[in-house]
Amino acid sequence: MKLRHSQAVLVMVAVTALWSMAGVVTRQLESARSFEVTFWRSFFTMVSLLVILPLWQGTSVFKRMPWRSQYFWLSGVCWSIMFTAFMVALTLTAVANVLITMALGPLITALLSWLITGQKLPLRTWCAVGLAGIGIGWMFASQIDVAATGFWLGVTVAVAVPIAGAVQWNLVQRSHTQGLELDLVPSVLIGAVISSFITLPWSVPFQATTADIQWLAILGLFQLAIPCVLSVVCAKVLKAAEVSLLALLEVVFGIALAWFGANERPAGQALLGGSMVLLALLLNELLAWRQRNV
């Protein structure tokens, strides 16, 4: 699948919309909680990819996997960290604290792009990263409680998510720029397998109802398997910092879905912060489009 820049941006927007459905779907769960939710979600992601990959790339896809490549395994580990650390962090501290911590993603990604690949980012991207970060912080600043039990431990675990994401996007970029042309899409499957095995012992005894299993199967397919595969495809076209910046739309879409799907009306502060994020992304893409067409 080869995408142009504008197509990759649109696909990435769709990816974040799918990622954002986690909140409203988990509101429908009856008994499944914490590690069990993570296990079933990762398990169904694994099952989905075992079907999707052969249908998409042929039955020989598993033979073609770059098993000896360090990029392949590092990418898989990054996905497993992202799949697992988010849910673990939510068990330790408030959702707002986790989301604000994850908003560090674009900054960490931009710094790694500069340090690892030597990629110089335009001023417009740095400004967009800053404005988007302020917007996310504004959305949740009033909800942060530093003195709350588990705050620092929860934030420490949550930091693993943007760090793993930043490493992941830069791995895809670096392997591509080195001309290796590795197919890192199957690394999402490796991440799901690792996450499933890590969380299984903490999930027993299972408490999920049949309805919970069905909802978590939907998450595994539509919230992780499909969008994560598409995000890897986009990362071959977009700069690592741009992918991470667009990923912030997950927070904005998540609030919107919770509003319309679970009747959780956001405060005015959240709406203003979300508007700042959208403005930052829009300006960055408009300036990029203008530069490409000059």
Residue pairs with C-beta under 8 A, 6 or more apart in sequence:
1 233
3 11
3 233
3 234
3 236
3 237
4 237
5 237
5 238
5 288
5 292
6 289
7 237
8 233
8 234
8 237
8 238
9 238
9 246
9 285
11 230
11 233
11 234
12 230
12 231
12 234
12 238
12 243
12 246
12 247
13 246
13 249
14 227
14 230
15 227
15 228
15 230
15 231
15 234
16 227
16 246
16 247
16 248
16 249
16 250
16 253
17 249
17 253
18 222
18 223
18 226
18 227
19 223
19 227
19 247
19 250
19 253
20 249
20 250
20 251
20 252
20 253
20 254
20 256
20 257
21 219
21 222
21 223
21 257
22 219
22 223
22 254
23 254
23 257
23 258
23 262
24 254
24 257
24 258
24 261
24 262
25 215
25 218
25 219
25 223
26 37
26 215
26 219
27 258
27 261
27 262
28 211
28 215
29 37
29 208
29 212
29 215
29 216
30 209
30 211
30 212
31 207
31 208
31 209
31 212
32 40
32 207
32 208
32 209
32 212
32 216
33 207
34 87
34 90
34 91
34 202
35 87
35 88
35 91
35 199
35 202
35 203
36 199
36 203
36 206
36 207
36 208
37 87
37 216
38 83
38 84
38 87
38 88
38 195
38 199
38 203
39 195
39 196
39 199
39 200
39 202
39 203
40 203
40 208
40 212
40 213
40 216
40 217
40 220
41 83
41 216
41 219
41 220
41 223
41 224
42 83
42 84
42 192
42 195
42 196
42 199
42 220
42 224
43 192
43 196
43 220
44 216
44 217
44 219
44 220
44 221
44 225
45 83
45 188
45 192
45 220
45 221
45 224
45 225
45 228
46 189
46 192
46 193
46 196
46 220
47 220
48 220
48 221
48 224
48 225
48 226
49 186
49 188
49 189
49 192
49 225
49 229
50 189
52 225
52 226
52 229
53 61
53 62
53 185
53 186
53 189
54 61
54 62
57 64
57 183
57 185
61 186
62 186
64 183
65 72
65 183
65 186
66 72
66 182
66 183
69 175
69 180
69 182
71 171
71 174
71 175
71 180
71 182
71 184
72 182
72 184
72 186
72 187
72 190
73 187
73 190
74 167
74 171
75 168
75 171
75 172
75 184
75 187
75 190
75 191
76 187
76 188
76 189
76 190
76 191
76 193
76 194
77 164
77 190
77 191
77 194
78 164
78 165
78 167
78 168
78 171
78 191
79 164
79 168
79 187
79 188
79 190
79 191
79 192
79 194
79 195
79 228
80 190
80 191
80 192
80 193
80 194
80 195
80 198
81 160
81 161
81 164
81 191
82 161
82 164
82 165
82 168
82 191
83 191
83 192
83 195
83 224
84 195
84 198
84 199
85 157
85 158
85 160
85 161
85 164
86 98
86 102
86 158
86 161
88 157
89 98
89 101
89 154
89 155
89 157
89 158
89 161
90 98
90 154
92 150
92 153
92 154
92 157
93 148
93 150
93 151
93 153
93 154
93 155
93 158
94 143
94 144
94 145
94 148
94 154
96 140
96 143
96 144
97 140
97 143
97 144
97 145
97 151
97 154
97 155
97 158
98 154
98 155
98 158
98 161
99 136
99 139
99 140
99 251
100 136
100 137
100 140
100 141
100 144
101 155
101 158
101 159
101 161
101 162
102 158
102 161
102 162
102 251
103 132
103 133
103 136
103 137
103 162
103 248
103 251
104 133
104 159
104 162
105 161
105 162
105 165
105 166
105 244
105 247
105 248
106 128
106 129
106 132
106 133
106 241
106 244
106 245
106 247
106 248
107 129
107 133
108 162
108 163
108 165
108 166
108 244
109 162
109 165
109 166
109 169
109 170
109 240
109 241
109 243
109 244
109 245
110 121
110 125
110 126
110 129
110 240
110 241
110 244
111 166
112 166
112 167
112 170
112 240
113 119
113 121
113 170
113 173
113 239
113 240
113 241
114 120
114 121
116 170
116 174
117 170
117 173
117 174
117 177
117 240
119 173
119 239
119 240
121 239
121 241
122 287
122 288
122 291
124 283
124 284
124 287
124 288
125 239
125 241
125 242
125 245
125 284
127 280
127 283
127 284
128 245
128 280
128 281
128 283
128 284
129 241
129 245
129 280
131 276
131 277
131 279
131 280
131 283
132 245
132 248
132 276
132 277
132 280
132 281
134 276
135 272
135 273
135 274
135 275
135 276
135 277
135 279
135 280
136 248
136 251
136 273
136 277
137 273
138 269
138 272
138 273
138 276
139 251
139 255
139 269
139 270
139 272
139 273
139 274
140 270
140 273
141 269
142 267
142 269
145 151
162 244
165 244
165 247
166 240
166 244
168 235
169 235
169 240
169 241
169 243
169 244
170 240
171 184
172 184
172 232
172 235
172 236
172 240
173 235
173 239
173 240
175 181
175 182
175 184
176 236
184 232
185 229
185 232
185 233
187 232
188 225
188 228
188 229
188 232
192 224
192 225
208 216
231 243
231 247
234 243
235 243
238 246
242 284
245 280
245 281
245 284
246 281
248 277
248 281
249 277
249 278
249 281
251 274
251 277
252 274
252 277
252 278
255 266
255 270
255 274
258 264
258 266
259 265
259 266
266 274
